[in-house]
Amino acid sequence: MSKPTKSDPTTDPLISLFTSIGLTTAKAVDAVKSTKNAAILKDIIETHPTISQGGLDEKQANLVVSLAGAISKSGGIELDERKYVIDKILSGQLKSVDQVTAAVKYIESHKLPINDDDFDKSCGIGFSITVEELGNKVISYITANGVAGWSSLGAVISALKNMPELRWANPLEVKNAVEKVFIETFGAKETAKSKGKESKEVKPTPAKAKTVEATPEDSVSARKIVFEEGFLGQLHKPGGNPQIHPHLREAHLATTGGNVWTRFPPEPNGYLHIGHSKAIFVNFGYAAHHGGKCYLRYDDTNPEKEEARYFESILETVRWLGFEPWKITYSSDYFTELFDLAVELIKRDKAYVCHCSQEEIKADRGEKRGQPRPCTHRTRPVSESLAEFEGMKNGKYRPKEANLRMKQDLEDGNPQMWDLTAYRVLETPHHRTHDTWRIYPTYDFTHCLVDSFENISHSLCTTEFIASRQSYDWLCDALEVYKPRQSEYGRLSLEGTIMSKRKIHALVDQHHVSGWDDPRLYTLIALRRRGVPPGAIISFVSTLGVSTAASNIEISRFEQTVRQYLENTAPRLLMVVRPLKLTIENLPEDYLLMVEKPLHPKVPQLGTTSVPFTRTIYIEMDDFRLEDSKDYFRLAPGKTVGLFGAPYPITYISHKVDPITGELMELSCKLENEGPTKKPKAYIQWVAEHTPSGSPVRVDETRIFHRLFKSDRPSGDVSDLQPDSLETVKGAMIEVGFWSLAKRSLADARREAQTRTEKVLKDNAATQAKSGDGIPHATSGQLVGKECVRFQGLRVAYFTLDKDARVSCLDEPNEVVPSRKPGDRIILNRIVSLKEDSGKAA
């Protein structure tokens, strides 16, 4: 059978007619493929004056094509009825193909005269619903239907989309609203790989971002939850942790209602790093999965190293990762209770005041011999230790002149049982209690007791605290208080970077990096500034699973998770990093074609943007070479390439070079807009020069981050630093759609942050409110920054706005057409490349 003859745009009268109403040539060619549809479309054009005179924009023209197709599939509608629908399209009331299809169905069963109000309601004209109203619909549905968890996500989304009152709601907004309510109700979703793909370690499916399309793994019905398998799946049930007295368990269960209560207990002496994201995920996620509660508890027992900025940053980071503390507490909240228990421990002859030097204490604890010996003060009378401890409290001693030590078991083989220090003297004022105390409890004394005070059911920590579990249990039993169960999992670290606060501090102080948020670091504030979405970090952590084995992961694996996460969430913009000017010789100087292109070819919900196509455009320098080869498909002498989204390909004519440097300056090409053309083998990105629309958007700096260290296991030594870990490119160009995308991205993030924060403050005003003692509090600003503006530079990489960028239009809510203002400075950070770099790691 012979192939159908391809229509020639220059000779086919139907294509000429269809392009005259505003269709692109490609759309016109598609329209003539169906003889029936083309006949109806031709009749519509010829019988409707406004259309035949070419008074449509491209979007309206496409809707008219959809109308012809809908009429073709229907039983047919009369001319006047058809005109009624066309007028609704031209007036801008019918805006989508779905609405046009609904309009034809309505007209089929409702003859003239049409009831406008009923028509509008049936076709979704004028429909609107706020994010808050959508959220309330979701809450009402899951409450009425007894939805119990994430396994019902798909069913709930489907049910809501099929509700008559939500027929015209944006499907993406419905999906976002359901996932937001699920996160708030059931906690973060972390799923495991399907059966048949299991390995020794649990590897859950990444948590979904609000715009991520379903993956094949999501469609597998028999999914396993990371919190129900492996290490976490084997944890005891609340109340299953042994107690020295039965009444302690009973009181604990009466307080918690038999629910899981956990805590994330960071020491506020530095910024959190990627390893902490696992602890946050485990503690908050495990509690949420079981319908329990999780504290954010600051372990603030060392005023010498604690600063207010760390307190604020920790809460901000926890919230940024998507979690909300049930309560924010401090070890310092319990200083009085801890002191009283220290006195009680002395009275029970299980603690004593020691006046040995630090060197003597280390020697007694067997630092060099591996075997402890009793301190000379270990047998002092209880009354003497009580008096000395009171003297410590009242300022009788200076730091290191006296310590309270626990009287444990020197015969035990565990060094954590060799008379650990419980209290020491410090003269630095505390950020909350100021000068009230001169003695402060140690971690070994504080941690288990505050866990006990707060009725923690599962004290989850990393494996370096395994040895501490014995002293943890010993102290609770020695004081006969409720004893939580400590369970240890493997910590997370990345190869090629450092986590040590001390080492990072040195890099910052010596100006090898710009600060704790330098995007080459793996602190969470640095990853946030770099543009890594919080959901990508949670996805990464969840895919690793939770076990007792330490996870030392290659940076490339982390970056691949980020890449996969951004693939279906980041809008795509035309961008050239190293521009090369190109003039299309067969176009007039004033030629202008506005090209509408999707922001993501696979996620239509992200919308479209319009960019100018003119005589002068810029392409990527690497997309042209003077010497051609068989394996090179981009532009070269004598070759033709396509331009993404443009109506026709271009062919090389000539080029210009700088007479002094010999550098390539400009290309001349021809637009293949006459006669049939062969489909090009390659398409390249471009940005047009068009001053009236503000195109192109010129980027002041594009920052590309490579690995900071040469070795996979860096010690932090300066000699191991990569000399070119930061690459700065000036003069990149982006399509003009950047402005509206940036404005919308930030506005959406602010709206969502405000809604979430209002709920937090309403649910727990007492614990989240700001007080005069420096307690951090929930603010919407913690969740929003310029890093919310993320996009893929088409065929280049993923980018975000740096915090140092200045984009005035982002803060001007009434500006209809956002644009560049005097003083604006566009600074982009590369989040991650589109694929793993063959040279340096990104």
Secondary structure, 3 states (H helix, E strand, C coil): CCCCCCCCCCCCHHHHHHHCCCCCHHHHHHHCCCHHHHHHHHHHHHHCHHHHCCCCCHHHHHHHHHHHHHHHHCCCCCHHHHHHHHHHHHCCCCCCHHHHHHHHHHHHHCCCCCCHHHHHHHCCCCCCCCHHHHHHHHHHHHHHCCCCCHHHHHHHHHHHHCCHHHCCCCHHHHHHHHHHHHHHHHCCCCEECCCCCCCCCCCEECCCCCCCCCCHHHHCCCCCEHHHCHHHHCCCCCCCCCCCCHHHHHHHHHHHCCCCEEEECCCCCCCCEHHHHHHHHHHHHHHHHCCCEEEEEECCCCCCCCCHHHHHHHHHHHHHCCCCCCEEEEHHHHHHHHHHHHHHHHHCCCEEEECCCHHHHHHHCCCCCCCCCCCCCCCCCHHHHHHHHHHHHCCCCCCCCCEEEECCCCCCCCHHHCCCEEEEECCCCECCCECCCCEEECHHHHHHHHHHHCCCCEEEEEHHHCCHHHHHHHHHHHCCCCCCEEEEECCEEECCCCCCHHHHHHHHHCCCCCCCCCCCCCEHHHHHHHCCCHHHHHHHHHHHCCCCCCEEECHHHHHHHHHHHHHCCCCEECEECCEEEEEECCCCCCCEEEEEEECCCCCHHHCEEEEEEECEEEEEHHHECCCCCCCCCCECCCCEEEECCCCCCEEEEEEEECCCCCCEEEEEEEECCCCCCCCCCCEECEEECEHHHCECEECCEEEEECCCECCCCCCCCHHHECCCCEEEECCCEECCHHHHHHHHHHHHHHHHHHHHHHHHHHHCHHHHCCCCCCCCCCCHHHHCCHHHCEEEECCCEEEEECCCCECHHHHCCCCCCCCCCCCCECEEEEEEECCCCCCCCC
